[in-house]
Amino acid sequence: MSKYFISTAIPYVNSDPHIGFALELIQADVLARYQRLLEKEVFFVTGTDENALKNVQSAEKAGIEVNKFVFQNAEKFRKLAEVLNISNNNFIRTTEERHIKGAQKFWKACKPEDIYKKSYKGLYCVGCEEFKTHKDLIEGMCPEHRVKPEEVEEENYFFKLSKYEKELFRLIESDELKITPSSRKNEILEFIRGGLEDFSISRSRERAKNWGISVPEDDSQIMYVWFDALTNYMNALGYAEDDVRFNEYWQNGRVTHLVGKGITRFHAIYWPAMLLSAELALPKEIFVHGYVTVDGDKISKSIGNVVDPFNVVEKYGVDIVRYFLLREIPSGEDGDFSYKKLEDRYNGDLANGLGNLVQRTVTLIDNNLDGELIYKPDLIESEVKNKIDELFKEYVGNLDNFLLHEALGRSWDLVGYANKYIDDEKPWVVAKGDAQDFLNIMNNTVFILYNIAWMLVPFIPETADKIFTTLGANRDVETLENYKFKVQKTSGLFPRLK
Ligand SMILES: [Zn+2]
C-alpha cells in the first residue's frame, strides 16, 4: 500500500493561534482524510516552532521563563487541532529531543563543502526570522511587519544555496517538485531566475539569547531557526532514530507540504536544496494557501479584528467552521472571514440545504415505511446515477488539484440535485398511491444521500457520520444490494441559529 505524508507548517508560538492557521489545519486535514478514503496509509503531522528568537522576546515581554512560555503556547496549538477535529497522527514540538537530534543529524548529513563559515553583515527582521536585502524592504522597513530590521554583524555558518540554483529551477519547472497554485510556482521560478544567494544558517549563542539548537561540534553557534524547523517534518517520522517509518513515508512515499504564501520560499527553495545536499528524497508537492482577512481587512491586533478560532467553534460548532472556511475561501487564494457570511452559509447551505434534505428523507421513510428501506440497485434511475458519477469525477479531480472549495461545491451540487429530485417527484403525494413508485423514489433519494455523506467525509466528518447514523447505513458493507437502511429520527442536523 502506498504511503502518503502530509504536513502543515509549524507556527511560532509567540502568540495565540489565529483563524488563518485554523484554515491551514483544516485544509491539510481534508487532504489527509481524502487520502485515507483512497485507502492510502497516511501520516499527518502538525506541531510548533519553538526555537525562534521572537519566542524568546515574547516570553521576556510576558515575564515568563522561555521554556514555560513555549510549552503553554504549544498546548494551545495542540488543543486547536483537537477542537477542529483534525486527524493528525503526530504533533511535534521543536524543543523535543527527537527534533533536536534530528536537526543535528541533518546538519551533519549535508555535504561538508555546502556549509562554510563567513563573517557577515546584514539586516535581520525578527518577525520574519530572516535576513532581508534592500530590495525586500519598502522605505527601509519589512513590508510584512512594518518595522526596520536590525543590523547584525557576526561570523556565521552559511549554506551554499547558490550551488543548487539550476537543479532547483529544473525540479520546479518540470513539476518534479510541484508547486500549486501555478501563480506561486511562477513566483518561485522568477525568484530563482534572479539568482540565489547563500544564506546564513546559524547565529551566535549570544544573539540567539542562548535559546535554540546547538550547531554540531560548535557550541558557540545556534542553528538558524528555519534550518532546524524545516527538519521537523522528517523528525516527526523518526529520522533521528532511523525509524522504518522514515524510509517508508519520506524516502519512498509521497510527501506533501501545505504552507501559507508567506513562507513558500523556505519550503520551495531552502528546504529542497538542503535535502539535495543531504541526499534525501524531496517533497513531491507544495500546496500554498493564501491569507484570511476579516471583513475585508488584514487581521491585526491594532485593528482589533482578531478572530479567535476557539470562540467561533464554541459558538457555532466545529463543522460549521470547517464548512465555512473550506467553502468560502478558495484554496490557494486569499479569502475573507465574516460572521455575517458564516451565518448565511449556515442558514442557506447547511440548515436549508443539507439539513432539510436529511430531515425530509428520514421523515418520509419513517412515516410510510416504518423506518426501513431495503435497497435495490436496479431501481436507481440512470439519470441519477449519471449525475452522481459526473459530480464524483469532478470532485476527485478537484481534490487532486487542491481545489477544495470546488470539491465541496460539487458535493453541494448533489445536495441541490437531491432536494430538487424530491420536489419534482413529490414522494409525499406518491406515498398515498402506488407503493412501488414510492419505493423507487426513496431508493433513489437514499442512494444520493448516501453518496453525499461519502463526499463529505473529508470535509465535515462529524456531519458525515451523523448522516450515516441517521440513515442506519453501515460504512463498511461490501455491497448495498438488499441492504436494509433503518433510519433514525433526528431533531435536525443544523438547528436554527438563535
Ligand atoms: Zn518581517
Residues whose N, C-alpha, C, O or C-beta is under 5 A from the ligand:
A	BS01	ZN	C125 G127 C128 C142 E144 H145
